[in-house]
Amino acid sequence: MFLKFRERAGQTHRKVILPEADDIRILLAAKQVDALGIAQPILLGDPDKIKALARANSLDLTGISFLSAKEVASDAVREYLISRKAYRTTSEADIQTALSSPLTLACCLLGMDEVDACVAGAVASTKQVIGQALKIIGMTEEGALLSSFLILTSPVLAQHGLEHILFADCAINIDPDAKQLSQIAIATAQ
């Protein structure tokens, strides 16, 4: 399953923004995603600080794109943020604070279709990531239920003929009913 996913992902050349690029784990993941050809990783933050972190860890980021958070916070992104219901009545000072957050900027770029995906949560909490995504991007029209999943990979799985296991909704819906379980299963399978 995952190999098919990886193969299909590599054919689409999707842009994935990584707003926590001041963490070495993110840089290592970006390098791996780029090497595997799964997607085009874009590191969001201060390019000089990101490059210094990479150098300090002997990591070559050649071929990986960088976006300066200061450059991303353009008038278009500002207007998009203000257009979102959660930010319509926000003060100018709060808008400026929001625009200084790489996670907020990444969600704006995703909502504006400038990137295809955002991966966050290594530094920010699940609550922060989901909260910003809901406030800035929102739910799909048919998406009445928010859910999440994780992909588990283990050498033990391979011993049993499995490559990966998907665990759906380990954090969002604590006690789902039958209809919610059905929705979660369908969303995870998609």
Summary of the structure (lengths in Angstrom):
residues: 190
radius of gyration: 18.1
end to end distance: 12.4
largest distance: 56.6
contacts: 514
relative contact order: 0.12
helix: 51%
strand: 13%
